[in-house]
């Protein structure tokens, strides 16, 4: 196969950003910390460079807006009842009839303190806000309604306003408005257009129903935004060739395999193709879109397990890529499992410790480890981690307990297979440990040999840490915040003990009678903790270049719909926070794009499995 034109998303320092996501995800700015929203100021609204795409705003809407406004925009989200007033119902036409897109953008960007709506400019870029507003806007209309409006527009309006709405129809007179001019359309409401229509052309549509007028206006609006049912994929000159390699002991399918190729744009699947694997175990997809923002992923399913290619992108300059896929044999022998890297982050808070831990596993064997029986669990489990018996509020990235993860005593097991190679699997956990005094001993068992372990702990003058098995690397200061760095190499299996002295006590006198230290009271602010912990880790050199399982031919088993939805929402949060750091200038463009690609890869795999779950239900 040809090497020219190949563009894979290369591996890098994903783990740095995952640490940021873990700790940043715990912080929510209180409503009282926000300033009052000034009256609508059009000067604060900048028109987007291109028509907003509702499909690209769907994930942000579901993640950030649906909790109050509802998934369908009916104002009935799970937290709507706690608001001081009704949540805006975007599904009702009256909601947007007299509001321009710019007004919705302004409210979304700067928030509404009196309604406990946060300013989403802290989390989303302007383009992301425009896409989100476009999706919210689309909830009051439908593809059928805009199709009805398209027919009415073509028969009655296009001769002057033009087929594309640019005001360039063959019978045009004067200077009609350009419905494709975003600097104009975003400041105009449907009511404004309806009033202008009645003044300029009282005879056109005079005998129409109100529903017909509304349908026509909804179609006119699509000249300045792409509704969620509009395709964002265009066939082109792209070609992806690939091959499937069957490793030693891999199952040999009796029938020809079906190879799937999915195209994603900003986490959303926009196209899917299928072909049959040739007798020489090769496949070809051609006529593909070469938009460089698209990411392609090829997969095959063998004996119920999914194997995938690296992620690929195409460009007009490099319209070709190769998609190798490896199918592995399986084993229930865990002897090849090691921990490549372990990272502990300890945030010392009054009355509690907040821990985020990242475990990166590798499989030195030649087969995928698919699990073994463990007493107390009805399904085979693979790798596991130890958590302290007094750990509370345990949260796992990418799954939930009694779903992907199973707990037996103090050990949390994963159920996903571990493919051969470096960084083949990861477990990311966060939890709190209540501390009643000023001394606490953290004792944890490492169940596998460990190549390297690092621990970062927020420092204070009173804090003393004693970790006999680890070596102290010093205190590092970033933006006025100190962190103790500890390391350990080539250890285990075995137990590590870390003694904390001089811990701050929870001030019960200043707390309410029913208050106890919890995540809400001990969570660190996003700045400077999160971003500078990342910088500390990079500067300390405790992180190495790691591979990404999905990009190496990931192996995964089906998970529950709840797990997949949880993973999807978590990854959307992570990507949003990465964009925050980029907007603040704390991550350069190259690293931002690299880390974003990694997270998008995880998200796309989760979405693919979620789509598969839905398909199996039908």
C-alpha positions in Angstrom: 0.0 0.0 0.0 1.1 3.5 -0.6 2.7 5.6 2.1 2.2 9.0 0.4 -0.7 11.1 1.6 -1.1 9.2 4.8 -2.2 11.4 7.8 -2.8 9.7 11.1 -3.5 11.5 14.3 -0.2 10.9 16.1 0.0 9.8 19.8 1.1 12.4 22.4 0.6 13.7 25.9 -3.1 12.9 26.3 -2.6 12.1 30.0 -1.8 15.8 30.8 -5.2 16.9 29.6 -7.0 14.0 31.3 -5.6 15.2 34.6 -6.9 18.6 33.8 -10.3 17.2 33.0 -10.5 15.1 36.2 -10.0 18.1 38.5 -11.5 20.8 36.4 -14.7 18.8 36.1 -15.4 19.3 39.8 -15.6 23.0 39.7 -18.7 25.0 38.9 -18.7 28.8 39.3 -21.3 29.9 41.7 -24.1 32.1 40.3 -23.4 34.9 42.8 -19.8 35.2 41.4 -21.2 36.4 38.1 -21.8 40.0 37.2 -25.3 41.3 36.2 -26.1 40.9 32.6 -26.3 44.2 30.8 -29.1 44.9 28.4 -28.7 43.4 24.9 -25.9 45.1 23.2 -25.6 44.3 19.5 -22.0 45.7 19.5 -21.0 42.8 21.7 -22.2 40.3 19.1 -19.8 39.4 16.2 -21.2 37.6 13.2 -19.8 34.1 12.6 -17.5 33.6 9.6 -19.7 30.9 8.2 -23.3 29.8 8.8 -23.6 28.1 12.1 -24.1 24.3 12.0 -26.8 23.0 14.3 -25.5 19.5 14.2 -22.2 20.6 15.6 -24.0 22.4 18.4 -26.2 19.4 19.4 -23.6 17.9 21.8 -23.0 21.2 23.5 -26.8 21.8 23.8 -27.4 18.3 25.3 -24.5 18.6 27.7 -24.8 22.2 28.8 -28.4 23.4 28.0 -30.6 20.3 28.2 -30.4 20.0 32.0 -32.6 23.1 32.3 -34.1 23.5 28.8 -34.8 19.8 28.2 -33.5 17.6 25.5 -36.3 18.5 23.1 -36.3 22.2 24.2 -39.5 22.0 26.2 -38.1 23.7 29.3 -38.5 20.5 31.2 -34.9 19.5 32.0 -34.1 17.7 35.3 -32.9 20.9 37.0 -35.6 23.2 35.6 -37.7 22.9 38.8 -34.9 24.4 40.9 -34.8 27.6 38.8 -36.4 30.9 40.0 -38.6 30.9 36.9 -39.5 28.7 33.9 -36.7 27.7 31.6 -36.9 29.0 28.1 -38.8 26.5 25.9 -37.1 26.6 22.5 -39.6 24.1 21.2 -42.3 26.8 21.3 -42.3 29.0 18.2 -43.3 32.0 20.3 -39.9 31.7 22.1 -37.9 32.7 19.0 -40.5 34.6 17.0 -39.5 38.0 18.2 -35.9 37.1 19.2 -33.1 37.3 16.7 -30.3 34.8 16.7 -28.0 37.6 18.0 -30.2 38.0 21.1 -30.0 34.2 21.8 -26.2 34.3 21.2 -25.8 37.3 23.6 -27.8 35.6 26.4 -25.9 32.4 25.9 -22.5 34.0 25.9 -23.0 36.4 28.8 -25.6 34.5 30.9 -28.6 35.7 32.9 -27.8 36.0 36.6 -31.4 36.5 37.6 -32.3 33.2 36.1 -29.2 31.4 37.3 -27.9 30.9 33.8 -24.1 31.0 33.7 -22.1 32.9 31.0 -21.1 30.1 28.6 -18.3 32.3 27.3 -16.3 30.7 30.1 -16.6 27.3 28.5 -17.4 27.7 24.8 -15.9 29.6 21.9 -18.0 32.0 19.9 -18.3 29.5 17.1 -19.4 26.8 19.5 -22.0 29.2 21.0 -23.3 30.0 17.5 -23.6 26.3 16.7 -25.4 25.7 20.0 -27.8 28.5 19.4 -28.4 27.1 16.0 -29.4 23.8 17.4 -31.6 25.4 20.1 -33.2 27.4 17.3 -34.0 24.3 15.3 -36.0 22.7 18.1 -39.1 24.7 17.2 -39.2 23.7 13.6 -38.7 20.5 11.5 -37.3 19.1 8.3 -40.9 18.7 7.0 -41.8 22.3 7.8 -38.7 23.7 6.1 -39.3 21.5 3.1 -42.9 22.9 2.8 -41.4 26.4 3.1 -38.8 25.6 0.4 -41.6 24.7 -2.1 -43.5 27.9 -1.3 -40.3 30.0 -1.6 -39.4 28.4 -4.9 -42.8 29.2 -6.4 -43.3 32.7 -5.0 -40.0 34.2 -3.9 -37.0 32.8 -5.7 -37.6 34.8 -8.9 -36.5 37.9 -7.1 -34.7 36.8 -4.0 -32.7 34.0 -5.8 -32.5 30.3 -5.3 -29.8 30.7 -2.7 -31.5 33.7 -1.0 -28.7 36.1 -2.0 -31.2 38.6 -3.7 -30.0 37.8 -7.2 -33.1 36.3 -8.8 -33.7 36.8 -12.6 -36.6 39.2 -11.9 -35.0 41.1 -9.1 -35.9 44.8 -8.8 -34.2 47.2 -6.4 -32.0 45.8 -3.7 -33.7 43.0 -1.8 -32.1 41.8 1.4 -29.4 39.2 1.1 -30.6 36.3 3.3 -27.1 34.8 3.2 -25.4 37.8 4.7 -24.8 36.8 8.3 -24.0 40.3 9.4 -27.6 41.1 8.5 -29.6 38.0 9.3 -28.3 37.3 12.8 -29.9 40.6 14.0 -33.3 40.0 12.4 -36.1 38.0 14.0 -38.8 36.0 12.3 -41.3 38.7 13.4 -39.1 41.3 11.7 -39.1 39.4 8.4 -42.8 38.8 8.6 -43.5 42.5 9.1 -41.2 43.4 6.3 -42.8 40.8 4.0 -46.3 42.3 4.7 -45.1 45.8 3.9 -43.1 45.0 0.8 -45.3 42.3 -0.7 -48.7 42.4 0.8 -50.1 40.4 -2.2 -47.7 37.5 -1.9 -49.1 35.0 0.6 -52.2 37.1 1.3 -54.4 34.0 1.1 -51.9 31.7 2.9 -52.4 30.2 6.3 -50.2 31.4 9.1 -48.5 28.0 9.1 -47.5 28.5 5.5 -46.0 31.9 6.2 -44.1 30.5 9.1 -42.8 27.6 7.0 -41.5 29.9 4.4 -39.7 32.0 6.9 -38.2 28.9 8.5 -36.8 28.0 5.1 -35.5 31.5 4.6 -33.7 31.2 7.9 -31.8 28.1 6.6 -29.9 30.4 4.2 -28.0 31.6 7.3 -27.7 28.4 9.3 -27.5 24.7 8.7 -30.3 22.8 10.5 -29.4 19.5 12.1 -30.9 17.4 9.3 -28.8 19.1 6.7 -25.9 17.0 5.5 -22.4 18.3 6.4 -20.7 15.7 4.2 -19.8 16.1 0.6 -18.4 13.4 -1.7 -15.0 14.1 -3.0 -11.7 12.6 -4.3 -10.6 11.0 -1.1 -9.5 7.4 -0.9 -8.8 5.2 2.1 -7.2 1.8 1.6 -6.7 -0.7 4.3 -5.9 -4.2 5.3 -6.9 -6.5 8.1 -4.1 -8.5 9.8 -4.9 -11.6 11.8 -2.4 -12.0 14.6 -1.4 -15.4 16.0 -4.4 -17.2 17.4 -6.9 -14.7 16.1 -10.2 -16.1 15.1 -10.6 -16.7 11.3 -14.1 -15.7 10.2 -15.9 -18.2 8.1 -17.7 -15.5 6.1 -16.4 -12.3 4.5 -16.0 -9.5 7.0 -17.9 -6.3 6.7 -15.7 -3.2 7.1 -17.3 0.0 8.2 -15.9 3.5 7.7 -17.4 6.3 9.7 -16.8 10.0 9.2 -17.0 12.4 12.1 -17.1 16.2 12.3 -16.6 17.7 15.7 -17.7 14.5 17.4 -20.8 14.1 15.3 -21.1 11.2 12.8 -21.9 12.7 9.5 -21.4 9.7 7.2 -21.1 5.9 7.3 -20.0 3.5 4.6 -19.7 -0.3 4.5 -17.7 -2.6 2.2 -16.7 -6.3 2.1 -13.2 -7.4 3.0 -11.5 -8.9 -0.1 -10.1 -12.4 -0.2 -6.6 -10.8 0.2 -7.8 -9.1 3.4 -7.8 -5.6 1.9 -10.5 -3.0 1.4 -11.0 0.3 -0.3 -13.3 3.3 0.2 -13.2 6.0 -2.4 -15.2 9.1 -3.3 -14.6 10.5 0.2 -14.9 14.0 1.4 -11.4 15.7 1.8 -12.5 18.3 4.4 -9.5 18.3 6.8 -11.9 18.8 9.7 -13.3 15.3 9.1 -11.9 12.3 10.9 -12.4 8.8 9.6 -12.4 5.5 11.5 -12.5 2.0 10.0 -13.7 -0.9 12.0 -14.4 -4.6 11.8 -16.3 -6.9 14.2 -15.0 -10.4 14.8 -16.7 -12.8 17.3 -18.5 -9.8 18.8 -15.4 -7.8 19.4 -14.7 -4.5 17.6 -11.3 -3.8 16.2 -10.5 -0.4 14.7 -7.9 1.4 12.6 -6.0 4.5 13.5 -7.9 7.8 13.1 -7.3 9.3 9.7 -7.9 12.7 8.0 -7.8 13.7 4.4 -7.1 17.0 2.7 -7.2 18.3 -0.8 -3.4 18.1 -0.8 -3.3 14.6 0.8 -6.4 12.9 -0.3 -5.2 9.3 0.5 -4.7 7.4 3.7 -4.2 3.9 4.9 -6.2 2.1 7.5 -4.5 -1.0 9.0 -6.5 -3.1 11.4 -5.2 -5.9 13.6 -7.4 -8.7 14.9 -5.9 -10.4 18.0 -6.2 -13.8 19.6 -7.7 -13.7 23.1 -6.5 -15.1 26.4 -7.7 -15.2 30.0 -4.1 -15.1 31.3 -3.2 -11.8 32.9 0.5 -12.5 33.3 1.5 -9.9 30.6 -0.3 -7.0 32.3 1.9 -4.2 33.7 1.3 -0.6 34.8 3.3 1.6 32.5 2.5 4.8 34.5 0.5 5.7 37.5 -0.3 9.3 38.4 -1.8 10.4 41.7 -3.0 13.9 42.2 -3.9 14.8 45.8 -5.7 18.0 46.6 -5.5 18.8 50.3 -8.7 20.5 51.5 -10.1 21.2 55.0 -11.5 18.0 56.4 -10.8 15.9 53.3 -8.5 14.8 50.6 -9.6 14.9 47.0 -7.8 12.3 44.9 -7.6 11.8 41.1 -5.7 8.8 40.0 -4.7 7.6 36.5 -3.6 4.1 35.8 -2.1 3.3 32.4 -1.8 -0.4 31.6 0.2 -2.2 28.9 -0.1 -5.8 27.7 3.2 -7.4 27.0 1.6 -10.6 25.7 0.7 -11.5 22.1 -3.0 -11.9 22.7 -5.8 -9.6 24.0 -6.6 -10.2 27.6 -10.4 -10.6 27.8 -10.8 -11.3 31.4 -11.0 -14.0 34.1 -13.5 -15.1 36.7 -13.4 -13.4 40.1 -15.6 -14.4 43.0 -18.4 -11.9 43.5 -18.6 -10.8 39.8 -20.8 -12.6 37.3 -18.9 -11.5 34.3 -15.1 -11.9 33.4 -13.0 -8.9 34.6 -9.7 -7.7 33.3 -7.5 -5.1 35.1 -8.2 -3.8 38.6 -7.1 -1.0 40.9 -7.2 -0.7 44.7 -9.1 2.1 46.4 -9.0 3.0 50.1 -11.9 1.5 52.1 -13.0 5.0 53.3 -13.1 6.4 49.8 -16.4 8.2 49.0 -18.0 9.8 45.9 -16.1 7.4 43.6 -16.3 8.5 40.0 -14.8 6.6 37.1 -14.1 8.1 33.7 -15.7 6.1 30.8 -18.0 4.0 32.9 -19.9 3.4 36.1 -19.8 0.8 38.9 -22.0 -2.2 38.2 -21.6 -1.3 34.5 -18.3 -1.3 32.8 -16.6 -1.4 36.2 -17.3 -3.9 39.0 -16.2 -3.5 42.7 -15.2 -6.4 44.9 -14.1 -5.3 48.3 -11.5 -2.5 47.8 -10.7 -3.5 44.2 -12.5 -1.9 41.2 -12.2 -4.1 38.1 -12.6 -3.2 34.5 -14.4 -5.5 32.1 -12.9 -4.2 28.9 -10.3 -6.3 27.1 -6.7 -5.2 27.1 -5.0 -5.4 23.7 -1.3 -6.1 23.3 0.9 -3.1 23.3 1.8 0.0 25.3 -0.9 2.1 26.9 -3.5 -0.5 25.9 -6.0 0.4 28.7 -6.5 3.1 31.2 -8.5 3.5 34.4 -9.2 7.0 35.7 -10.8 7.4 39.1 -11.5 10.3 41.5 -12.8 10.2 45.0 -12.8 12.0 48.3 -11.6 10.8 51.7 -13.0 12.5 54.8 -10.4 13.3 57.4 -11.4 14.0 60.9 -8.0 15.1 62.3 -4.8 16.5 60.9 -3.1 13.2 60.1 -4.0 10.6 57.5 -2.3 7.5 56.1 -3.1 6.7 52.5 -2.4 3.0 52.0 -3.0 1.6 48.5 -2.1 -1.7 46.9 -0.6 -1.7 43.4 -1.8 -5.0 41.9 0.7 -5.1 39.0 4.4 -4.3 38.4 4.8 -0.5 38.0 7.3 1.2 35.7 6.8 4.6 37.2 4.5 6.4 39.6 4.3 10.1 40.4 2.3 11.9 43.0 1.5 15.6 43.1 0.0 17.1 46.3 -1.0 20.7 46.9 1.5 22.1 49.5 1.1 24.2 52.6 3.5 25.4 55.3 2.0 22.9 57.8 1.8 19.9 55.5 4.3 17.1 56.0 4.4 14.1 53.7 6.2 10.9 54.6 6.4 8.3 51.8 9.2 5.8 52.5 8.9 4.0 49.2 9.0 7.2 47.1 11.6 9.9 46.6 10.8 13.5 47.1 11.5 15.6 44.0 10.9 19.0 45.5 8.3 21.7 45.6 7.3 23.5 42.5 5.4 26.8 42.4 3.1 28.0 39.6 1.0 31.1 39.8 1.6 31.2 43.6 0.4 27.7 44.2 2.9 25.1 45.6 2.9 21.4 44.7 5.0 18.6 46.3 6.2 16.1 43.7 7.1 12.5 44.6 8.2 9.7 42.4 8.7 6.0 42.3 10.1 3.7 39.7 10.1 -0.1 39.1 7.9 -1.1 42.0 5.5 -3.9 42.9 3.2 -5.5 43.1 2.9 -4.3 46.6 1.5 -1.7 49.0 2.5 2.0 49.1 1.8 4.1 52.2 1.8 7.9 52.3 1.5 9.6 55.6 0.1 13.2 55.6 0.6 15.3 58.7 -0.6 18.9 59.3 -3.8 18.6 57.3 -6.2 21.5 57.6 -9.2 20.8 59.7 -12.8 21.4 58.6 -14.1 24.4 60.3 -17.4 23.1 61.7 -18.0 26.3 63.6 -18.4 28.4 60.4 -20.4 25.7 58.7 -24.2 25.2 58.9 -25.5 22.6 61.4 -26.0 20.0 58.7 -23.0 20.7 56.6 -20.1 18.2 56.3 -17.1 18.4 54.0 -18.0 17.1 50.6 -16.9 17.5 47.0 -18.8 20.8 46.8 -16.8 22.3 49.7 -13.4 20.9 48.8 -13.4 21.2 45.0 -10.5 23.3 43.8 -11.1 26.2 41.4 -10.3 25.7 37.8 -7.7 28.4 38.0 -5.0 28.1 39.0 -5.2 24.5 40.2 -6.1 22.7 37.0 -4.1 24.4 34.3 -1.0 24.7 36.5 -1.0 21.1 37.6 -0.8 20.3 34.0 2.2 22.6 33.6 3.8 21.2 36.7 3.5 17.6 35.4 5.0 18.6 32.0 7.8 20.6 33.6 8.6 17.8 36.1 9.0 15.4 33.2 6.8 12.7 34.8 4.8 12.2 31.7 6.0 10.4 28.6 4.7 10.0 25.1 1.9 7.5 25.2 -0.1 5.6 22.6 -3.8 5.7 22.3 -5.6 2.3 22.3 -8.2 3.3 19.7 -5.5 4.6 17.4 -3.6 1.3 17.6 -6.5 -0.9 16.7 -8.6 -0.8 19.8 -10.6 -3.8 21.1 -13.8 -3.1 22.9 -16.8 -5.0 24.1 -20.4 -3.6 24.1 -21.2 -1.5 27.2 -24.5 -0.3 28.6 -26.4 2.6 27.2 -26.0 4.4 30.5 -22.3 4.0 30.5 -21.9 5.2 26.9 -24.1 8.2 27.5 -22.0 9.0 30.6 -18.8 8.6 28.7 -20.1 10.8 25.9 -21.1 13.6 28.2 -17.8 13.4 30.1 -15.7 13.7 27.0 -17.8 16.6 25.8 -17.0 18.4 29.0 -13.3 17.5 28.7 -13.1 19.0 25.1 -14.9 22.1 26.2 -12.4 22.7 29.0 -9.5 22.1 26.7 -11.0 24.8 24.5 -11.1 27.1 27.5 -7.4 26.7 28.1 -6.7 27.4 24.4 -8.8 30.5 24.4 -6.9 31.7 27.5 -3.6 31.3 25.7 -2.4 28.6 28.0 -2.1 26.0 25.3 -0.7 26.7 21.8 -2.5 25.8 18.6 -0.4 22.7 17.9 -0.9 21.1 21.4 -4.5 22.1 21.4 -5.2 20.4 18.1 -3.2 17.3 19.2 -5.1 16.8 22.5 -8.4 17.6 20.9 -7.8 14.9 18.4 -7.2 12.4 21.2 -10.4 13.2 23.0 -12.4 13.3 19.8 -11.2 9.8 19.1 -12.5 8.5 22.4 -15.8 10.4 21.9 -16.3 9.0 18.4 -15.7 5.5 19.6 -18.3 6.0 22.4 -20.8 7.5 19.9 -20.2 4.6 17.5 -20.9 2.0 20.2 -23.9 4.1 21.4 -25.3 4.0 17.8 -24.6 0.3 17.8 -26.5 -0.2 21.0 -29.5 1.7 19.6 -29.4 -0.4 16.4 -29.4 -3.6 18.4 -32.5 -2.3 20.3 -34.4 -1.7 17.1 
